[in-house]
Amino acid sequence: MTNEDGRRIVRCYGQDGEDRSDLDVSVLTMPDALREAMVAALVVRTAPGGGLTSCHSFKKSFWVLRTFDGYLAGLERVPQRALEVAPEHFDGFGDHRRGKGIKVVRSELTELRQLLLRTEGISGTLSGRLAGSLPARPRNEPAHSYSQTELKRIVHAARATLRAADARIRGNRALLEQFRSGALDVSADVHLRRRVQILDHLERVGDLPRRRCRGGDLPQRWVRARGTVRDVVGWLYLMPEEVAAAAVLFGVMTGQNTEVICRMPAAHHRADGGVGLGTAIVGLRKPRRQNRAYMDLALSEVPDWISIPEQPGELSARDALHTPFGLYVLVHDLTARARHFTGGNRLLVAYMVSGPGKVGEGRGWRPIPTNGALVSKLGRSWNLPSDEVKKDGRPVPMRPLSLETLRMTYVELHQKPVAHTERTAATRYLVRNRGNINAYRNVIAEALHAEVAKARTRSKIATMTAEQVAHAREDVEQAAAQMGLDPKVLARMLAGELDTVLAACTDNQNGPYTPPGEPCRASFLLCLDCECARALPRHLPVQVVVHDRLADRREQMDTLRWAQRFAGPHAQLADLLAQHDATAVEDARQSAGAAEHALAERLLNGELDLR
């Protein structure tokens, strides 16, 4: 389509329907035939079902196309049509961009491949190259979370910013209300009269009183005499950096990522019905989760343990900024009128002012950007110190403020995933996090040592060798007397009637985990240290499978959680398997069939536990 300036654009809409991007394809300089084919590919790529869902991803795809266009323009022989684009052009573009770093190169080549695969008329040789490999994925660089002391400084600064904004806005709202009700006489005070005049115009129109001139619509001179546009609009509305402070607090208390927080909706459901502890449920969307993109977040009126001051008496019942629900309600109220002028359903909106010489969308109401730029700018204005000090004793400035680092800190402190899997939490956030890695390793080592020590000091499961089983089959009475069992119980045990998962149970109603006379309700993993359990040779295959599955889960979940939950059973099974020779264990591993693997999976997933 063509815009009002006569330029050809591709208009794209985000999946949520709230945002749109106009991609100016008229800036492309490649030959006409190739440009038409590549623009058509861009249309397919940004259309529903093309794999991109946000304006940010649309712009990134177009940026790659423009960069590829610039690379082709610098060649001695420029391909005239899609058929002439060769593998050398694809690889050459990667070499051309190599100075940007392997991570950027891989990302851009990945997107260029998606565009070229959607381009009609490319050669078979290029298709073959596109099916090949890209540069190796770079290893995740170590990242640093904030320490708890640094996090408290960030939270204190964010709360102070929002408290000041709340006091300012409510004070001016009260002044305007007095003026409109006739309770405020401004006839004798010109400055007060001008102030309430600005407030009234701001509240009704959402902008300052302006005058038309050659440079555009500029604020009236008597308005400019009272401050900058940003400051005067801030009399009744949150400034962009104050909205960023709210985003910081949401990051601290929820651990959600940048885009999810910046796109948080104003529409919500009050699960508490307005009675008792407040709870608001908001619907969020994380496109990276694909078919699980939509999720609900409960914001409750319960302080996060990290948010509570060292002296609990310092926490006022009126201070809403210590709970997710209180923060949400406060920000919802302070941005309500701004949302009327912005339109849409975003919670975090503000009046943006373009500075002199800046090229952008210009002034006006809009949601805060999802790239985290406002948060970074806010961090620079705070200039908070870190825990590190220079040689001369002065503190080192804190690393740049970002919602992604706050998310990493949240995952580290809470040791649980947030809108991602345990594996992602362990590999992307906890393994990469070098903020407190030594302390984290010490915690894991202590947990492993403690759990293994507890497992090995408890009573060990009794076992029966193949010879003992054969003897018991020949003379049940004598074998039962030697083992201290009832002959009928031993006979049933030999017949497999008393099998649990890892062993057989000799007395289901008198175990150590339930009152006498009641059936045992404990997890079958606890059979490993139960005095009522007997391990027979036929149990070896499933014991080997469970032992191996526990070892696999160590790589799939948070190490600390694995140590607390599975280190003990894993050590007990290792001791149990050590009673057999290596050949017997390997034979058992090979003989384990689908039934043993399914049983082990159900055991570790908790499907066999009584709830």
C-alpha positions as CSV (number, residue, x, y, z in Angstrom):
1,M,0.0,0.0,0.0
2,T,1.0,3.7,-0.3
3,N,0.9,6.1,2.6
4,E,-0.1,9.8,2.6
5,D,3.4,10.8,1.5
6,G,3.2,8.5,-1.6
7,R,5.7,6.0,-0.2
8,R,5.2,2.3,-0.6
9,I,4.8,0.6,2.8
10,V,4.0,-2.9,4.2
11,R,1.6,-2.5,7.1
12,C,1.8,-5.1,9.8
13,Y,-0.4,-5.7,12.8
14,G,0.8,-7.3,16.1
15,Q,-1.0,-10.5,17.2
16,D,-2.8,-8.6,20.0
17,G,-4.3,-6.2,17.5
18,E,-3.2,-3.2,19.5
19,D,0.1,-2.3,17.6
20,R,1.0,-1.8,14.0
21,S,4.2,-1.1,12.1
22,D,4.5,0.5,8.7
23,L,7.6,-0.8,6.9
24,D,8.8,1.7,4.2
25,V,9.9,-0.7,1.4
26,S,10.4,2.2,-1.0
27,V,13.9,2.7,0.6
28,L,15.1,-0.6,-1.0
29,T,17.6,0.0,-3.8
30,M,17.9,-3.5,-5.3
31,P,16.8,-4.1,-8.9
32,D,13.0,-4.0,-9.5
33,A,12.5,-7.7,-10.2
34,L,14.4,-8.8,-7.1
35,R,12.8,-6.1,-4.9
36,E,9.3,-7.2,-5.9
37,A,10.1,-10.8,-5.0
38,M,11.8,-9.9,-1.7
39,V,8.9,-7.5,-0.7
40,A,6.4,-10.3,-1.5
41,A,8.5,-12.6,0.8
42,L,8.4,-9.9,3.5
43,V,4.6,-9.7,3.2
44,V,4.3,-13.5,3.7
45,R,6.8,-13.4,6.6
46,T,4.9,-10.7,8.5
47,A,1.4,-12.0,7.7
48,P,-0.6,-14.2,10.2
49,G,1.0,-17.6,10.3
50,G,4.3,-16.4,9.0
51,G,6.0,-17.0,12.3
52,L,6.3,-13.3,13.5
53,T,3.7,-11.9,16.0
54,S,5.0,-8.6,17.3
55,C,6.0,-5.2,15.9
56,H,9.5,-5.7,17.2
57,S,9.9,-8.9,15.2
58,F,8.4,-7.2,12.1
59,K,10.9,-4.4,12.3
60,K,13.8,-6.8,12.9
61,S,12.9,-8.8,9.8
62,F,12.7,-5.6,7.7
63,W,16.0,-4.4,9.2
64,V,17.7,-7.6,8.0
65,L,16.2,-7.1,4.5
66,R,17.5,-3.5,4.4
67,T,20.9,-4.6,5.6
68,F,21.0,-7.4,2.9
69,D,20.0,-4.7,0.3
70,G,22.9,-2.5,1.4
71,Y,25.3,-5.5,1.1
72,L,24.1,-6.3,-2.4
73,A,24.4,-2.7,-3.5
74,G,28.1,-2.8,-2.6
75,L,28.9,-5.7,-4.9
76,E,30.4,-5.3,-8.4
77,R,27.7,-7.5,-9.9
78,V,24.3,-7.1,-8.3
79,P,21.8,-10.0,-8.8
80,Q,18.9,-8.7,-10.9
81,R,16.3,-11.3,-9.9
82,A,15.7,-14.0,-7.3
83,L,17.1,-16.7,-9.5
84,E,20.5,-15.0,-9.6
85,V,20.9,-14.8,-5.8
86,A,23.5,-17.5,-5.1
87,P,24.8,-19.3,-2.0
88,E,27.8,-17.0,-2.2
89,H,25.6,-14.0,-1.6
90,F,24.1,-15.6,1.5
91,D,27.5,-16.6,3.0
92,G,29.0,-13.3,1.9
93,F,26.4,-11.4,3.8
94,G,27.4,-13.4,6.9
95,D,31.1,-12.5,6.4
96,H,30.1,-8.9,5.8
97,R,28.4,-8.7,9.2
98,R,30.9,-10.8,11.1
99,G,32.3,-7.7,12.8
100,K,29.0,-7.4,14.7
101,G,29.7,-10.6,16.6
102,I,28.7,-14.2,16.0
103,K,25.4,-13.9,17.9
104,V,24.2,-11.0,15.7
105,V,25.4,-12.8,12.5
106,R,23.6,-16.0,13.4
107,S,20.4,-14.1,14.2
108,E,20.5,-12.1,11.0
109,L,21.3,-15.1,8.8
110,T,18.5,-17.0,10.4
111,E,16.0,-14.2,9.5
112,L,17.5,-13.8,6.0
113,R,17.1,-17.5,5.5
114,Q,13.4,-17.3,6.4
115,L,12.9,-14.4,3.9
116,L,14.8,-16.2,1.1
117,L,12.8,-19.4,1.6
118,R,9.6,-17.4,1.1
119,T,11.0,-15.7,-2.1
120,E,9.6,-17.2,-5.3
121,G,12.0,-18.1,-8.0
122,I,15.2,-18.8,-6.0
123,S,17.6,-21.4,-7.5
124,G,17.9,-25.0,-6.3
125,T,21.5,-24.4,-5.2
126,L,20.4,-21.6,-3.0
127,S,17.6,-23.7,-1.5
128,G,20.2,-26.4,-0.8
129,R,22.4,-23.9,1.0
130,L,19.6,-22.5,3.0
131,A,18.9,-26.1,4.2
132,G,22.4,-26.3,5.5
133,S,24.0,-25.2,8.8
134,L,24.5,-21.7,10.1
135,P,27.4,-20.5,12.2
136,A,27.6,-22.4,15.5
137,R,25.4,-21.0,18.2
138,P,27.5,-19.0,20.7
139,R,27.8,-20.2,24.3
140,N,25.7,-18.1,26.7
141,E,27.9,-15.4,28.1
142,P,28.0,-15.3,31.9
143,A,25.5,-12.9,33.2
144,H,25.3,-11.2,36.6
145,S,22.3,-10.8,38.8
146,Y,21.8,-8.1,41.4
147,S,22.8,-9.0,45.0
148,Q,20.1,-8.6,47.6
149,T,21.6,-5.4,48.8
150,E,21.6,-4.0,45.3
151,L,18.1,-5.2,44.7
152,K,17.0,-3.3,47.9
153,R,18.6,-0.1,46.6
154,I,16.7,-0.5,43.3
155,V,13.4,-1.2,45.0
156,H,13.9,1.7,47.4
157,A,14.6,4.1,44.5
158,A,11.6,2.9,42.5
159,R,9.2,3.2,45.5
160,A,10.5,6.7,46.3
161,T,9.9,7.7,42.7
162,L,6.3,6.4,42.7
163,R,5.5,7.8,46.1
164,A,6.6,11.2,45.0
165,A,4.6,10.9,41.8
166,D,1.5,9.7,43.7
167,A,1.7,12.7,46.1
168,R,2.2,15.2,43.3
169,I,-0.7,13.9,41.2
170,R,-3.2,13.5,44.0
171,G,-2.3,17.0,45.3
172,N,-3.0,18.5,41.9
173,R,-6.2,16.5,41.5
174,A,-7.5,17.8,44.8
175,L,-6.6,21.4,43.7
176,L,-8.5,20.9,40.5
177,E,-11.5,19.5,42.3
178,Q,-11.6,22.4,44.6
179,F,-11.4,24.8,41.7
180,R,-14.2,23.1,39.8
181,S,-16.5,22.9,42.8
182,G,-16.1,26.6,43.5
183,A,-14.3,26.1,46.8
184,L,-11.1,27.8,45.6
185,D,-10.9,31.5,44.9
186,V,-8.2,32.3,42.3
187,S,-9.3,35.8,41.5
188,A,-6.5,37.4,43.5
189,D,-3.7,35.1,42.6
190,V,-2.7,35.1,38.9
191,H,-0.2,32.3,39.3
192,L,-2.7,30.0,41.0
193,R,-5.3,31.0,38.3
194,R,-3.0,30.0,35.5
195,R,-2.1,26.8,37.3
196,V,-5.7,25.6,37.6
197,Q,-6.3,26.7,34.1
198,I,-3.5,24.4,32.9
199,L,-4.8,21.6,35.1
200,D,-8.3,21.9,33.8
201,H,-7.1,21.9,30.2
202,L,-4.8,18.9,30.8
203,E,-7.5,16.9,32.4
204,R,-10.1,17.6,29.7
205,V,-7.9,17.6,26.6
206,G,-4.9,15.6,27.6
207,D,-2.5,18.3,26.4
208,L,-1.2,21.7,27.2
209,P,-2.8,24.9,25.9
210,R,-1.1,25.6,22.6
211,R,-0.7,28.2,19.9
212,R,-0.2,27.7,16.2
213,C,3.0,29.1,14.7
214,R,5.5,28.3,11.9
215,G,7.3,25.7,14.0
216,G,4.0,23.8,14.7
217,D,1.7,23.8,17.7
218,L,3.8,25.1,20.6
219,P,2.7,25.5,24.2
220,Q,1.5,29.0,25.1
221,R,4.3,31.2,26.5
222,W,2.6,31.5,29.8
223,V,2.6,27.7,30.0
224,R,6.2,27.4,29.1
225,A,7.1,29.9,31.9
226,R,5.9,27.3,34.4
227,G,8.2,24.5,33.2
228,T,9.0,22.1,30.4
229,V,6.2,20.1,28.7
230,R,7.3,17.0,30.5
231,D,7.1,18.6,33.9
232,V,3.8,20.4,33.3
233,V,2.1,17.3,31.9
234,G,3.4,15.5,35.0
235,W,1.3,17.7,37.2
236,L,-1.6,15.3,36.6
237,Y,0.0,12.2,34.9
238,L,2.9,9.9,35.5
239,M,6.0,10.8,33.6
240,P,7.6,8.2,31.4
241,E,10.4,7.5,34.0
242,E,7.8,7.1,36.7
243,V,6.0,4.5,34.6
244,A,9.4,2.8,34.2
245,A,9.7,2.8,38.0
246,A,6.4,0.9,38.1
247,A,7.7,-1.6,35.5
248,V,10.8,-2.1,37.7
249,L,8.6,-2.9,40.8
250,F,6.5,-5.3,38.7
251,G,9.7,-7.0,37.6
252,V,11.0,-7.3,41.2
253,M,7.7,-8.8,42.5
254,T,6.6,-11.0,39.5
255,G,9.8,-12.0,37.7
256,Q,8.1,-11.6,34.3
257,N,10.2,-10.6,31.3
258,T,10.3,-7.2,29.7
259,E,7.7,-7.4,27.0
260,V,5.2,-9.1,29.2
261,I,5.5,-6.4,31.9
262,C,5.4,-3.5,29.4
263,R,2.3,-5.0,27.7
264,M,0.5,-5.7,31.0
265,P,-3.3,-5.0,30.4
266,A,-5.5,-2.7,32.4
267,A,-8.4,-5.1,32.2
268,H,-8.5,-7.5,35.1
269,H,-10.7,-9.7,37.2
270,R,-11.0,-9.2,41.0
271,A,-10.9,-12.8,42.3
272,D,-11.5,-11.5,45.8
273,G,-14.8,-10.0,45.0
274,G,-13.7,-6.8,46.8
275,V,-13.7,-8.5,50.2
276,G,-10.6,-9.5,52.2
277,L,-7.2,-9.7,50.8
278,G,-7.2,-8.1,47.3
279,T,-6.3,-10.3,44.3
280,A,-6.4,-9.2,40.7
281,I,-6.0,-11.7,37.9
282,V,-4.6,-10.2,34.6
283,G,-4.2,-12.0,31.3
284,L,-0.7,-11.9,29.9
285,R,0.8,-13.0,26.6
286,K,4.3,-14.3,26.0
287,P,4.6,-15.0,22.2
288,R,7.7,-17.2,22.6
289,R,5.5,-19.8,24.4
290,Q,3.6,-20.3,21.1
291,N,0.5,-22.4,21.8
292,R,0.9,-21.6,25.6
293,A,1.4,-17.9,25.0
294,Y,-1.6,-16.8,26.9
295,M,-1.4,-17.1,30.7
296,D,-3.0,-15.6,33.8
297,L,-1.1,-13.9,36.6
298,A,-2.5,-13.5,40.1
299,L,-1.5,-10.2,41.8
300,S,-2.2,-10.6,45.5
301,E,-2.2,-8.3,48.4
302,V,0.5,-10.3,50.2
303,P,4.1,-8.9,50.4
304,D,6.8,-10.9,48.7
305,W,9.4,-12.0,51.4
306,I,12.1,-10.0,49.5
307,S,10.0,-6.9,49.7
308,I,9.5,-6.9,53.5
309,P,11.8,-4.4,55.3
310,E,14.4,-5.7,57.8
311,Q,12.2,-4.1,60.5
312,P,8.7,-5.3,59.8
313,G,7.3,-2.4,61.8
314,E,8.5,-0.1,58.9
315,L,5.9,-1.7,56.6
316,S,2.8,0.4,56.8
317,A,-0.6,-1.2,56.0
318,R,-1.3,1.8,53.8
319,D,1.9,1.4,51.7
320,A,0.6,-0.3,48.5
321,L,4.0,-0.6,47.0
322,H,5.0,-3.7,48.9
323,T,2.4,-6.0,47.3
324,P,1.8,-6.8,43.6
325,F,-1.9,-6.1,44.0
326,G,-1.3,-2.7,45.7
327,L,1.1,-1.7,43.0
328,Y,-1.3,-2.7,40.2
329,V,-4.2,-0.8,41.8
330,L,-2.1,2.3,42.3
331,V,-0.7,2.4,38.8
332,H,-4.1,1.5,37.4
333,D,-5.6,4.6,39.1
334,L,-2.7,7.0,38.2
335,T,-2.9,6.0,34.5
336,A,-6.7,5.8,34.1
337,R,-7.2,9.2,32.5
338,A,-4.0,8.8,30.4
339,R,-5.4,5.5,29.1
340,H,-8.5,7.4,28.0
341,F,-6.3,9.5,25.7
342,T,-4.0,6.7,24.6
343,G,-6.8,4.2,23.7
344,G,-6.3,0.5,24.1
345,N,-5.9,-1.7,27.1
346,R,-2.3,-1.1,28.2
347,L,-1.6,-0.5,31.9
348,L,1.7,1.3,31.4
349,V,1.1,4.4,29.3
350,A,2.6,7.9,29.3
351,Y,2.9,11.2,27.5
352,M,6.1,10.9,25.4
353,V,7.9,14.1,24.4
354,S,10.4,14.1,21.5
355,G,13.4,16.2,22.2
356,P,15.0,18.8,19.8
357,G,16.4,17.2,16.7
358,K,15.1,13.7,17.5
359,V,13.3,11.8,14.8
360,G,10.5,9.5,16.0
361,E,6.8,9.4,16.5
362,G,6.6,12.8,18.0
363,R,4.8,13.9,21.1
364,G,1.7,12.2,22.4
365,W,0.1,9.5,24.5
366,R,1.2,5.9,23.9
367,P,2.3,2.7,25.7
368,I,5.8,2.6,27.0
369,P,8.2,0.9,24.5
370,T,8.9,-2.8,25.1
371,N,12.6,-2.6,24.5
372,G,13.4,-1.6,28.0
373,A,15.0,1.7,27.0
374,L,13.0,3.7,29.6
375,V,14.2,1.4,32.4
376,S,17.8,1.8,31.3
377,K,17.4,5.6,31.2
378,L,15.8,5.5,34.7
379,G,18.8,3.5,36.1
380,R,21.2,6.0,34.7
381,S,19.3,8.9,36.4
382,W,19.4,7.0,39.7
383,N,23.1,6.3,39.4
384,L,23.0,3.7,42.3
385,P,26.1,2.2,43.7
386,S,26.9,-1.5,43.6
387,D,28.4,-3.7,46.3
388,E,31.8,-3.4,44.7
389,V,34.3,-0.6,45.7
390,K,37.3,0.8,43.9
391,K,40.8,0.8,45.3
392,D,40.3,4.3,46.7
393,G,37.2,3.1,48.6
394,R,34.6,4.7,46.4
395,P,31.7,2.5,45.3
396,V,31.5,1.2,41.7
397,P,28.3,2.3,39.9
398,M,25.7,-0.5,39.6
399,R,25.5,-2.3,36.3
400,P,22.9,-1.1,33.9
401,L,19.3,-1.4,35.1
402,S,17.2,-3.9,33.1
403,L,14.1,-5.9,33.6
404,E,15.9,-9.0,32.2
405,T,18.5,-8.8,35.0
406,L,15.7,-8.3,37.5
407,R,14.1,-11.4,36.1
408,M,17.3,-13.4,36.6
409,T,17.6,-12.1,40.1
410,Y,14.0,-13.1,40.9
411,V,14.6,-16.7,39.6
412,E,17.8,-16.9,41.6
413,L,16.2,-15.7,44.8
414,H,13.0,-17.7,44.5
415,Q,14.5,-20.8,42.9
416,K,11.5,-21.4,40.7
417,P,10.7,-20.9,37.0
418,V,8.5,-18.0,35.8
419,A,6.5,-18.6,32.6
420,H,9.2,-21.1,31.5
421,T,10.3,-24.7,32.2
422,E,12.5,-25.8,35.0
423,R,15.2,-26.6,32.4
424,T,15.1,-23.1,31.0
425,A,15.3,-21.7,34.5
426,A,18.3,-23.9,35.2
427,T,20.2,-23.4,32.0
428,R,19.3,-19.9,30.8
429,Y,19.0,-18.1,34.2
430,L,20.7,-20.0,37.0
431,V,23.7,-21.5,35.0
432,R,24.5,-18.2,33.2
433,N,24.1,-16.2,36.4
434,R,27.5,-15.4,37.9
435,G,26.1,-12.8,40.3
436,N,26.3,-15.1,43.3
437,I,27.5,-18.3,41.7
438,N,29.9,-19.3,44.4
439,A,27.3,-18.9,47.1
440,Y,24.9,-20.9,45.0
441,R,27.4,-23.7,44.5
442,N,28.0,-23.9,48.2
443,V,24.2,-24.2,48.8
444,I,24.0,-27.0,46.3
445,A,27.0,-28.8,47.8
446,E,25.5,-28.5,51.3
447,A,22.1,-29.8,50.2
448,L,23.7,-32.7,48.3
449,H,25.8,-33.7,51.3
450,A,23.0,-33.3,53.8
451,E,20.5,-35.4,51.7
452,V,23.0,-38.1,50.9
453,A,24.1,-38.3,54.6
454,K,20.4,-38.6,55.7
455,A,19.7,-41.3,53.2
456,R,22.7,-43.4,54.3
457,T,22.1,-43.0,58.0
458,R,18.5,-44.2,57.7
459,S,17.7,-47.9,57.8
460,K,18.7,-49.6,54.5
461,I,16.3,-51.7,52.5
462,A,16.7,-55.4,53.2
463,T,17.5,-57.5,50.1
464,M,17.1,-61.2,49.1
465,T,19.7,-62.8,46.9
466,A,18.8,-65.3,44.1
467,E,20.0,-68.1,46.3
468,Q,17.7,-67.0,49.2
469,V,14.8,-66.8,46.9
470,A,15.4,-70.3,45.6
471,H,15.8,-71.6,49.2
472,A,12.5,-69.9,50.2
473,R,10.6,-71.5,47.3
474,E,11.9,-74.9,48.5
475,D,11.2,-74.4,52.2
476,V,9.0,-71.4,53.0
477,E,8.6,-72.2,56.7
478,Q,12.4,-72.3,57.4
479,A,13.2,-69.2,55.2
480,A,10.4,-67.3,56.9
481,A,11.7,-68.1,60.3
482,Q,15.2,-67.0,59.3
483,M,13.9,-63.7,58.0
484,G,11.4,-63.1,60.9
485,L,8.4,-63.1,58.5
486,D,5.1,-64.9,58.5
487,P,5.3,-67.8,56.1
488,K,2.1,-66.7,54.3
489,V,3.5,-63.2,53.8
490,L,6.7,-64.6,52.4
491,A,4.8,-66.9,50.1
492,R,2.8,-63.9,48.8
493,M,6.0,-61.9,48.5
494,L,7.6,-64.6,46.3
495,A,4.5,-64.7,44.2
496,G,4.7,-61.0,43.5
497,E,1.5,-60.1,45.2
498,L,3.1,-57.6,47.6
499,D,5.2,-55.7,45.0
500,T,5.2,-51.9,45.2
501,V,7.6,-50.4,42.6
502,L,11.2,-50.8,43.9
503,A,10.6,-53.6,46.3
504,A,7.9,-55.8,48.0
505,C,6.1,-54.7,51.2
506,T,5.8,-57.2,54.1
507,D,3.4,-55.1,56.3
508,N,1.4,-52.4,54.6
509,Q,-0.6,-51.5,57.7
510,N,2.3,-51.1,60.2
511,G,4.8,-49.0,58.4
512,P,6.8,-46.1,59.9
513,Y,5.0,-43.4,57.9
514,T,1.4,-43.9,59.0
515,P,-0.4,-44.7,62.4
516,P,-0.5,-48.4,63.3
517,G,-3.4,-50.2,61.6
518,E,-3.7,-47.8,58.7
519,P,-2.6,-48.5,55.1
520,C,0.7,-46.8,54.2
521,R,0.2,-43.6,52.1
522,A,3.9,-42.8,51.7
523,S,5.6,-42.4,48.3
524,F,7.0,-45.6,46.9
525,L,10.5,-43.9,46.9
526,L,10.4,-44.1,50.7
527,C,10.4,-47.9,50.4
528,L,14.2,-47.5,50.0
529,D,14.6,-46.9,53.7
530,C,11.6,-48.7,55.1
531,E,12.0,-51.6,57.4
532,C,9.0,-53.3,55.8
533,A,10.5,-53.4,52.3
534,R,12.3,-56.4,50.7
535,A,14.2,-56.0,47.4
536,L,14.2,-59.2,45.3
537,P,16.3,-59.9,42.2
538,R,13.2,-59.3,40.0
539,H,13.1,-55.7,41.1
540,L,16.6,-55.0,39.8
541,P,15.5,-53.8,36.3
542,V,13.1,-51.2,37.5
543,Q,15.6,-50.1,40.2
544,V,18.2,-49.5,37.5
545,V,15.7,-47.6,35.3
546,V,14.6,-45.3,38.2
547,H,18.3,-44.7,39.1
548,D,19.1,-43.7,35.5
549,R,16.0,-41.5,35.3
550,L,17.0,-39.7,38.5
551,A,20.4,-39.1,37.0
552,D,18.8,-37.7,33.8
553,R,16.6,-35.4,35.8
554,R,19.6,-33.8,37.4
555,E,20.4,-32.3,34.0
556,Q,16.8,-31.3,33.3
557,M,15.9,-29.4,36.4
558,D,17.3,-26.8,38.9
559,T,20.3,-28.4,40.6
560,L,19.3,-27.3,44.1
561,R,15.8,-28.6,43.7
562,W,17.1,-31.9,42.4
563,A,19.4,-32.2,45.4
564,Q,16.6,-31.5,47.9
565,R,14.1,-33.9,46.2
566,F,16.1,-36.7,44.6
567,A,19.7,-36.8,45.9
568,G,18.7,-39.1,48.8
569,P,16.8,-41.7,46.7
570,H,19.5,-41.6,44.0
571,A,22.2,-42.3,46.6
572,Q,20.1,-45.2,48.1
573,L,19.6,-46.8,44.7
574,A,23.3,-46.4,43.9
575,D,24.1,-48.3,47.2
576,L,21.5,-50.9,46.3
577,L,22.9,-51.4,42.8
578,A,26.5,-51.7,44.3
579,Q,25.4,-54.9,46.0
580,H,25.2,-56.5,42.5
581,D,28.1,-57.0,40.1
582,A,28.4,-54.7,37.1
583,T,27.3,-57.5,34.7
584,A,24.1,-58.1,36.5
585,V,23.3,-54.4,36.6
586,E,24.0,-54.0,32.9
587,D,21.9,-57.1,32.1
588,A,19.1,-55.6,34.1
589,R,19.4,-52.3,32.2
590,Q,19.2,-54.1,28.9
591,S,16.3,-56.4,30.0
592,A,14.1,-53.5,31.2
593,G,11.2,-53.1,28.9
594,A,8.5,-50.6,28.1
595,A,6.5,-51.6,31.3
596,E,9.5,-50.8,33.6
597,H,10.2,-47.5,31.9
598,A,6.5,-46.5,32.1
599,L,6.3,-47.5,35.8
600,A,9.5,-45.5,36.6
601,E,8.1,-42.4,34.8
602,R,4.8,-42.5,36.7
603,L,6.7,-42.9,40.0
604,L,8.9,-39.9,39.4
605,N,6.0,-37.8,38.1
606,G,4.1,-38.5,41.3
607,E,1.3,-40.3,39.5
608,L,1.4,-43.2,41.9
609,D,1.3,-41.0,45.1
610,L,-1.9,-40.9,47.1
611,R,-3.1,-37.3,47.4
